[in-house]
Amino acid sequence: MSSRETVCPLFRWSRETPDRPLVRLPSGPIMAAALEERVRRAVARLRTEGVGSGDRIGLWLDDPVATLTILLALWRLRAVACLLSTRLPAAGLEAPIRQVGLQALITDRPCATTLLCWHPEALQDAPPTAPEAPPRLAMEQHATVFFTSGSTGAPKGVLHTIGNLIDSARGVAAHLHLQPGDRWLLVLPLYHVGGMGVLMRCLLVGAEVVIPERREPLGRALVHYAPTHVSLVHTQLWRLLRDTEGPPPRTLRAVLLGGSAIPEEVLQEGAARGWPLHTSYGLTEMASTVTATPPGASLELLRTSGRVLPYRELTIGPDGSILVRGPVRFVGYLENGRLRRPFDEAGWFDTGDLGWLDEAGYLHVEGRRDNRFISGGENIQPEAIERALLRLPGVAEAVVVPVPDPEFGERPAAFVRTEEKRWEPDRWRAELRRALPGFMVPVAFWPWPALPDGGIKASRRLLKEEARRRWSPAEREDR
């Protein structure tokens, strides 16, 4: 076997320890041998349907077990799994279908498309033919397409190889000491690269992927399934701390936080209550996590995004841009079925994020370069205002966007999600004036709106559009 190939990890576990539980559902565990049989059935049926190397197959699935099964089956056929958000309405499928150039769609949801479609249950009606040799995956083979969140524009199709996903999983698993028999609670969607990271880490080391009931409260799931690890965005952690008291369950060893800046109040409470927090920085283009804080990090270190993990490289460009490369870096963007590789001659990818590294190598993220705007000749980085807001008591989430102003060109305005209906814009304004220059204090505060959401992070683009609908410079009211 070539050094650039690896045996499918599920096949290896099914041979070495067939009774090893790899997936845990509310109804009980799925053992390695049973999961391997499901994958073989799917391989046999997809092969008869003509699916082969390089084919791009869409997965629009609610069922995580079906998603995992079909992912592994497609990879054994050297096909590419394109993960479509289940938040998309059926009418919204055509854009990603055209963008990626899909040949077929596998879905457990009603839809109308000209593509050839299969239901995942239909892929289980073939006999589970045993392979003549251990199924091997090439590290360079194209494996997945994820769509970026599109917070500032249309989502992009991000193409990864098997090697990208495996090396990403190796780095995180080693950093968080993931071991055979551990359990990782899956509460991120599998169409998001953070959810895929959970699957890959567990498959590699022989840990269990724990899939709770769809709407099971997180605090109850942490007690019921006794996971050792969980990945959360800060909103999930905030709700968890509101819904629970005291320290975390004894079995829990790591809470990997991602998605956006963590409110100071949440960090302080989580650390004080003994939750094993790890702040991080990651992006779809780098197959999930790039930096993370170590186990037992102090509150001061948790305010950073941690240090670079194995299989990644990171540097800061002359203008403060965060540049990344390494074995986990994506292949390129798929645009109208064609591949675009947005890298410089040395292989660096410009993330569009701004930041800096301290003397100990810890990353401090300042915000998105394309979020910056000018107000009366002053550069404003919205994330700096958001961080100041998130340090205030009662503020759970904040996004700052520009609104037009005849005198200054643009001014900052803020959408704020609060705890327990604590709506206090006058206090926020007074507190911000003590921490920020006057031109950075928002001219309006609005409650968090009910807007369509395409991912685990708030859509800055949609909030900017909403702010422009609400804003009247002549009124300058807090609504």
C-alpha positions as CSV (number, residue, x, y, z in Angstrom):
1,M,0.0,0.0,0.0
2,S,1.3,3.4,-0.9
3,S,2.3,5.8,1.9
4,R,-0.2,8.2,0.4
5,E,-3.0,5.7,0.9
6,T,-4.8,4.4,4.0
7,V,-7.2,1.6,4.7
8,C,-10.7,2.9,5.4
9,P,-10.7,3.2,9.2
10,L,-14.2,1.7,9.6
11,F,-13.0,-1.4,7.7
12,R,-10.0,-1.7,10.0
13,W,-12.1,-1.5,13.2
14,S,-14.7,-4.0,11.8
15,R,-11.9,-6.5,11.3
16,E,-9.9,-5.9,14.5
17,T,-12.7,-5.2,16.9
18,P,-16.1,-5.9,15.2
19,D,-18.0,-5.4,18.5
20,R,-16.5,-1.9,19.1
21,P,-19.3,0.7,19.4
22,L,-18.6,3.5,16.9
23,V,-22.0,5.3,16.9
24,R,-24.3,5.7,19.9
25,L,-28.0,6.6,19.4
26,P,-30.7,7.0,22.0
27,S,-31.8,3.5,21.0
28,G,-28.3,2.0,21.6
29,P,-24.9,1.6,20.0
30,I,-24.0,0.7,16.4
31,M,-21.0,-1.7,16.3
32,A,-18.2,-1.5,13.8
33,A,-19.3,-4.7,12.0
34,A,-22.9,-3.5,11.7
35,L,-21.8,-0.1,10.3
36,E,-19.4,-1.8,7.9
37,E,-22.3,-3.9,6.6
38,R,-24.4,-0.8,5.9
39,V,-21.5,0.8,4.0
40,R,-20.9,-2.3,1.9
41,R,-24.6,-2.4,0.9
42,A,-24.5,1.3,-0.1
43,V,-21.3,0.7,-2.1
44,A,-22.8,-2.2,-3.9
45,R,-26.0,-0.3,-4.8
46,L,-24.2,2.9,-5.8
47,R,-21.8,0.9,-8.0
48,T,-24.7,-0.6,-9.9
49,E,-26.1,2.9,-10.4
50,G,-22.8,3.8,-12.1
51,V,-21.3,6.0,-9.4
52,G,-17.5,6.2,-9.8
53,S,-14.3,8.1,-9.4
54,G,-14.7,11.9,-9.4
55,D,-18.5,11.9,-9.5
56,R,-20.0,14.7,-7.3
57,I,-23.0,13.5,-5.4
58,G,-25.1,15.8,-3.2
59,L,-26.1,14.7,0.3
60,W,-29.2,16.5,1.6
61,L,-29.9,14.4,4.6
62,D,-31.5,14.8,8.1
63,D,-30.3,11.4,9.3
64,P,-26.6,11.5,10.6
65,V,-26.2,7.8,10.4
66,A,-27.3,7.7,6.8
67,T,-24.9,10.6,6.1
68,L,-21.9,8.8,7.7
69,T,-22.8,5.6,5.9
70,I,-23.0,7.2,2.5
71,L,-19.9,9.4,3.0
72,L,-17.8,6.2,3.5
73,A,-19.5,4.4,0.6
74,L,-18.8,7.3,-1.8
75,W,-15.2,7.6,-0.6
76,R,-14.6,3.9,-1.3
77,L,-15.9,4.5,-4.9
78,R,-13.6,7.6,-5.1
79,A,-16.6,9.8,-5.5
80,V,-17.1,13.2,-3.9
81,A,-19.7,13.9,-1.2
82,C,-21.2,17.4,-1.4
83,L,-22.9,18.3,1.9
84,L,-26.0,20.5,1.5
85,S,-27.5,22.4,4.3
86,T,-30.8,21.0,5.6
87,R,-31.7,24.7,6.4
88,L,-32.0,25.2,2.6
89,P,-35.5,25.1,1.3
90,A,-36.1,22.8,-1.6
91,A,-36.2,25.8,-4.0
92,G,-32.8,26.8,-2.8
93,L,-31.1,23.6,-4.1
94,E,-30.6,24.7,-7.7
95,A,-27.9,27.3,-6.9
96,P,-25.5,24.9,-5.2
97,I,-26.3,22.1,-7.7
98,R,-25.2,24.4,-10.5
99,Q,-22.2,25.8,-8.6
100,V,-20.7,22.4,-7.8
101,G,-21.9,20.5,-10.9
102,L,-23.7,17.6,-9.1
103,Q,-24.4,14.3,-10.9
104,A,-27.0,13.0,-8.5
105,L,-28.7,13.7,-5.1
106,I,-29.2,11.4,-2.1
107,T,-31.9,12.8,0.2
108,D,-34.4,11.7,2.8
109,R,-36.5,14.9,2.2
110,P,-39.1,15.7,-0.4
111,C,-37.7,17.7,-3.3
112,A,-38.3,18.4,-7.0
113,T,-35.1,18.5,-9.1
114,T,-34.0,17.3,-12.5
115,L,-31.2,15.4,-10.9
116,L,-31.2,11.7,-10.4
117,C,-32.3,11.2,-6.8
118,W,-32.0,8.2,-4.3
119,H,-33.4,7.8,-0.9
120,P,-30.8,6.4,1.6
121,E,-33.0,3.5,2.5
122,A,-33.0,2.4,-1.2
123,L,-29.2,2.2,-1.0
124,Q,-29.5,-0.6,1.6
125,D,-31.4,-3.1,-0.6
126,A,-28.2,-4.6,-2.2
127,P,-26.3,-7.6,-0.6
128,P,-23.3,-6.5,1.4
129,T,-20.5,-7.8,-0.9
130,A,-17.2,-8.3,0.9
131,P,-14.3,-6.5,-0.8
132,E,-11.6,-8.6,-2.4
133,A,-9.0,-6.5,-0.6
134,P,-9.1,-3.9,2.2
135,P,-10.7,-0.8,0.8
136,R,-8.0,1.9,0.5
137,L,-8.5,5.7,0.4
138,A,-6.0,7.9,-1.4
139,M,-4.9,10.9,0.6
140,E,-5.1,13.0,-2.6
141,Q,-8.6,11.9,-3.7
142,H,-11.3,14.5,-3.7
143,A,-13.6,13.7,-0.8
144,T,-16.1,16.5,0.2
145,V,-17.5,19.8,-0.7
146,F,-18.7,22.1,2.1
147,F,-20.4,25.5,1.6
148,T,-19.1,28.4,3.6
149,S,-21.5,30.2,5.8
150,G,-21.9,33.1,3.3
151,S,-22.0,35.7,6.1
152,T,-20.8,38.4,3.7
153,G,-22.1,37.1,0.4
154,A,-23.0,33.9,-1.6
155,P,-21.7,30.7,-0.1
156,K,-18.7,29.1,-1.9
157,G,-18.1,25.4,-2.5
158,V,-15.0,24.3,-0.7
159,L,-13.3,21.2,-2.0
160,H,-11.3,18.9,0.4
161,T,-9.3,15.8,0.0
162,I,-9.3,12.7,2.2
163,G,-5.9,13.8,3.4
164,N,-7.2,17.2,4.4
165,L,-9.9,15.6,6.6
166,I,-7.6,13.0,8.1
167,D,-4.8,15.3,8.9
168,S,-7.2,17.8,10.4
169,A,-8.6,15.1,12.6
170,R,-5.2,13.8,13.7
171,G,-4.1,17.3,14.9
172,V,-7.2,17.9,17.0
173,A,-7.4,14.3,18.3
174,A,-3.8,14.5,19.6
175,H,-4.3,18.0,21.1
176,L,-7.4,17.0,23.0
177,H,-6.1,13.5,23.9
178,L,-8.9,11.7,22.2
179,Q,-8.6,7.9,22.8
180,P,-10.3,4.6,21.8
181,G,-13.5,4.3,23.8
182,D,-14.0,8.0,24.3
183,R,-17.3,9.6,23.3
184,W,-17.8,12.8,21.3
185,L,-21.3,14.4,21.5
186,L,-22.4,15.5,18.0
187,V,-24.5,18.6,18.2
188,L,-23.1,20.4,15.2
189,P,-24.7,19.8,11.7
190,L,-22.8,17.4,9.4
191,Y,-23.1,19.9,6.5
192,H,-20.8,22.1,8.6
193,V,-17.1,21.2,8.6
194,G,-17.1,21.2,12.5
195,G,-19.6,18.3,12.4
196,M,-17.4,16.4,9.9
197,G,-14.4,16.9,12.2
198,V,-16.2,15.0,15.0
199,L,-16.9,12.1,12.7
200,M,-13.3,11.9,11.4
201,R,-11.6,12.2,14.8
202,C,-13.8,9.4,16.2
203,L,-13.3,7.1,13.2
204,L,-9.6,7.5,13.3
205,V,-9.1,6.7,17.0
206,G,-12.0,4.3,17.6
207,A,-14.1,6.7,19.7
208,E,-17.9,6.8,19.7
209,V,-19.9,9.5,17.9
210,V,-22.8,10.2,20.2
211,I,-26.0,11.3,18.3
212,P,-28.6,12.6,20.8
213,E,-32.3,13.1,20.1
214,R,-32.9,16.0,17.8
215,R,-34.2,18.4,20.4
216,E,-32.8,16.8,23.5
217,P,-31.5,19.5,25.9
218,L,-27.8,19.7,25.8
219,G,-27.4,19.6,29.6
220,R,-29.4,16.4,29.8
221,A,-27.5,14.8,26.9
222,L,-24.2,15.5,28.6
223,V,-25.4,13.5,31.6
224,H,-27.4,10.8,29.7
225,Y,-24.6,9.8,27.3
226,A,-21.6,10.6,29.4
227,P,-19.5,12.0,26.6
228,T,-15.8,12.9,27.1
229,H,-15.7,15.6,24.4
230,V,-18.1,18.0,22.7
231,S,-17.8,20.8,20.1
232,L,-20.0,23.9,20.6
233,V,-20.5,27.4,19.3
234,H,-20.7,30.0,22.0
235,T,-24.5,30.4,21.8
236,Q,-24.8,26.7,22.7
237,L,-22.4,27.1,25.7
238,W,-24.3,30.2,26.8
239,R,-27.6,28.3,26.8
240,L,-26.0,25.3,28.5
241,L,-24.7,27.5,31.4
242,R,-28.2,29.1,31.8
243,D,-29.8,25.7,31.9
244,T,-27.4,24.0,34.3
245,E,-25.9,24.6,37.7
246,G,-22.5,23.8,39.2
247,P,-19.6,21.9,37.5
248,P,-19.8,19.8,34.4
249,P,-20.3,16.1,34.4
250,R,-17.2,14.2,35.6
251,T,-16.8,12.4,32.3
252,L,-16.5,15.5,30.2
253,R,-12.8,16.3,29.5
254,A,-13.0,18.9,26.6
255,V,-15.4,21.5,25.3
256,L,-14.0,22.7,21.9
257,L,-15.5,26.2,21.2
258,G,-15.6,27.7,17.7
259,G,-17.8,29.8,15.4
260,S,-17.1,33.4,16.7
261,A,-15.8,35.4,19.6
262,I,-16.9,34.1,23.0
263,P,-18.6,36.6,25.3
264,E,-16.4,37.5,28.3
265,E,-19.3,36.7,30.7
266,V,-19.6,33.2,29.2
267,L,-15.9,32.6,29.4
268,Q,-15.7,33.8,33.0
269,E,-18.7,31.7,34.2
270,G,-17.6,28.6,32.3
271,A,-14.1,28.8,33.7
272,A,-15.3,29.5,37.2
273,R,-17.6,26.5,37.1
274,G,-14.8,24.2,36.0
275,W,-16.0,23.5,32.4
276,P,-13.0,22.2,30.4
277,L,-13.0,25.0,27.7
278,H,-10.8,25.2,24.6
279,T,-11.2,28.4,22.5
280,S,-10.1,28.0,18.9
281,Y,-9.8,29.5,15.5
282,G,-10.8,27.6,12.4
283,L,-12.4,27.9,8.9
284,T,-14.0,25.7,6.3
285,E,-11.0,26.1,4.0
286,M,-8.7,24.5,6.5
287,A,-11.0,21.5,7.3
288,S,-12.1,22.9,10.7
289,T,-9.8,23.9,13.6
290,V,-6.5,25.6,13.0
291,T,-5.5,26.8,16.5
292,A,-6.7,25.9,20.0
293,T,-5.9,26.5,23.6
294,P,-4.4,23.7,25.7
295,P,-6.1,21.7,28.4
296,G,-6.4,23.6,31.6
297,A,-5.9,27.0,29.9
298,S,-6.2,30.0,32.2
299,L,-8.9,32.6,31.6
300,E,-6.2,34.9,30.1
301,L,-5.3,32.2,27.5
302,L,-9.0,31.4,26.8
303,R,-9.3,35.0,25.6
304,T,-7.0,34.1,22.8
305,S,-7.6,31.6,20.0
306,G,-4.7,29.3,21.0
307,R,-1.7,28.1,19.2
308,V,-1.3,26.3,15.8
309,L,-2.1,22.6,15.8
310,P,0.0,19.9,14.0
311,Y,-0.5,19.7,10.2
312,R,-1.2,23.4,9.9
313,E,0.9,26.5,9.3
314,L,-0.1,30.1,10.1
315,T,1.6,33.5,9.6
316,I,0.5,37.1,9.7
317,G,0.8,39.1,6.5
318,P,2.2,42.7,6.2
319,D,-1.3,44.1,6.5
320,G,-2.3,42.0,9.5
321,S,-4.1,39.3,7.5
322,I,-4.1,35.8,8.8
323,L,-2.5,33.5,6.2
324,V,-2.7,29.7,6.4
325,R,-1.4,26.6,4.5
326,G,-0.3,23.0,5.2
327,P,-1.7,19.5,4.7
328,V,-5.2,20.5,5.9
329,R,-5.6,23.3,3.4
330,F,-8.4,22.9,0.9
331,V,-7.9,22.1,-2.8
332,G,-9.9,25.2,-4.0
333,Y,-13.3,26.6,-4.7
334,L,-15.8,25.0,-7.1
335,E,-17.5,27.7,-9.2
336,N,-19.9,26.6,-11.9
337,G,-18.3,23.2,-11.8
338,R,-14.8,24.4,-12.3
339,L,-12.0,24.6,-9.7
340,R,-10.4,27.9,-8.6
341,R,-7.2,27.8,-6.5
342,P,-6.9,31.1,-4.5
343,F,-3.3,30.6,-3.3
344,D,-0.1,32.6,-3.7
345,E,3.1,31.2,-5.1
346,A,4.1,29.8,-1.7
347,G,0.8,28.1,-1.2
348,W,-0.6,30.6,1.4
349,F,-4.3,31.2,1.6
350,D,-5.4,34.6,2.7
351,T,-8.3,34.0,5.2
352,G,-9.6,37.5,5.0
353,D,-9.3,37.6,8.8
354,L,-7.1,40.1,10.7
355,G,-5.0,39.2,13.7
356,W,-1.7,39.0,15.4
357,L,0.5,36.4,17.3
358,D,1.8,37.2,20.7
359,E,5.3,36.3,22.0
360,A,4.2,32.8,23.1
361,G,2.6,32.1,19.7
362,Y,-1.0,32.5,20.7
363,L,-3.3,33.9,18.0
364,H,-5.5,37.0,18.6
365,V,-8.2,37.4,16.0
366,E,-9.4,41.0,15.4
367,G,-12.0,40.5,12.8
368,R,-12.8,40.2,9.1
369,R,-11.0,42.6,6.7
370,D,-14.1,43.0,4.6
371,N,-16.2,44.0,7.6
372,R,-14.1,47.1,8.2
373,F,-15.8,50.4,7.2
374,I,-14.9,54.1,7.5
375,S,-16.8,56.6,9.6
376,G,-15.8,60.3,9.3
377,G,-12.3,59.3,8.2
378,E,-11.9,56.7,11.0
379,N,-11.5,53.0,10.3
380,I,-13.9,50.9,12.3
381,Q,-13.5,47.2,12.8
382,P,-17.0,46.0,13.9
383,E,-15.6,43.0,15.8
384,A,-13.8,45.4,18.2
385,I,-17.1,46.9,19.2
386,E,-18.7,43.5,19.4
387,R,-16.0,42.3,21.8
388,A,-16.6,45.4,24.0
389,L,-20.4,44.7,24.0
390,L,-19.9,41.0,24.8
391,R,-17.9,42.0,28.0
392,L,-21.0,43.8,29.3
393,P,-23.3,41.9,31.8
394,G,-26.5,40.5,30.2
395,V,-25.2,40.6,26.5
396,A,-25.3,37.2,25.0
397,E,-24.6,38.0,21.4
398,A,-23.9,41.1,19.4
399,V,-23.3,42.0,15.7
400,V,-22.3,45.5,14.6
401,V,-23.0,46.7,11.1
402,P,-22.7,50.0,9.3
403,V,-25.7,52.2,8.5
404,P,-25.6,55.2,6.2
405,D,-25.1,58.7,7.6
406,P,-25.1,62.0,5.6
407,E,-22.4,63.6,7.8
408,F,-20.0,60.7,8.5
409,G,-20.7,58.4,5.6
410,E,-21.4,55.4,7.8
411,R,-22.0,54.8,11.5
412,P,-22.0,51.7,13.6
413,A,-25.3,50.1,14.7
414,A,-25.8,47.0,16.8
415,F,-28.1,44.0,17.0
416,V,-28.0,42.6,20.5
417,R,-29.3,39.3,22.0
418,T,-29.8,39.6,25.7
419,E,-30.3,37.4,28.8
420,E,-33.7,37.5,30.5
421,K,-35.0,40.5,28.4
422,R,-32.5,42.9,29.9
423,W,-32.7,45.7,27.4
424,E,-30.4,48.5,28.6
425,P,-29.1,50.6,25.6
426,D,-28.4,53.6,27.8
427,R,-26.2,51.6,30.1
428,W,-24.4,49.9,27.2
429,R,-23.8,53.3,25.6
430,A,-22.3,54.7,28.8
431,E,-20.1,51.6,29.3
432,L,-18.9,51.7,25.8
433,R,-17.9,55.4,26.0
434,R,-15.6,54.5,28.8
435,A,-13.9,51.7,26.7
436,L,-14.1,53.0,23.1
437,P,-13.6,56.2,21.2
438,G,-16.9,58.0,20.6
439,F,-17.0,57.3,16.9
440,M,-17.1,53.6,17.7
441,V,-20.2,53.8,20.0
442,P,-23.3,52.5,18.1
443,V,-25.8,55.1,17.1
444,A,-28.6,52.5,17.5
445,F,-29.3,49.3,19.3
446,W,-31.9,46.8,18.1
447,P,-33.1,43.5,19.6
448,W,-32.0,40.4,17.8
449,P,-34.3,39.9,14.8
450,A,-35.9,36.7,13.5
451,L,-34.1,36.2,10.2
452,P,-33.4,33.1,8.1
453,D,-30.1,31.6,9.1
454,G,-28.0,29.5,6.8
455,G,-25.4,28.2,9.3
456,I,-24.2,28.2,12.8
457,K,-23.1,31.8,12.7
458,A,-25.2,34.9,12.3
459,S,-25.4,36.2,8.7
460,R,-23.7,39.6,8.8
461,R,-25.0,40.3,5.3
462,L,-28.7,39.8,6.3
463,L,-28.3,41.8,9.5
464,K,-26.7,44.7,7.5
465,E,-29.8,44.6,5.2
466,E,-32.1,44.6,8.1
467,A,-30.3,47.5,9.7
468,R,-30.6,49.6,6.6
469,R,-34.4,48.9,6.6
470,R,-34.7,50.1,10.2
471,W,-32.3,53.0,10.3
472,S,-33.3,56.7,10.0
473,P,-30.4,59.1,10.7
474,A,-32.9,61.8,11.6
475,E,-34.5,59.7,14.3
476,R,-31.5,57.9,15.9
477,E,-33.8,55.9,18.1
478,D,-33.0,52.7,20.0
479,R,-35.8,50.3,19.0
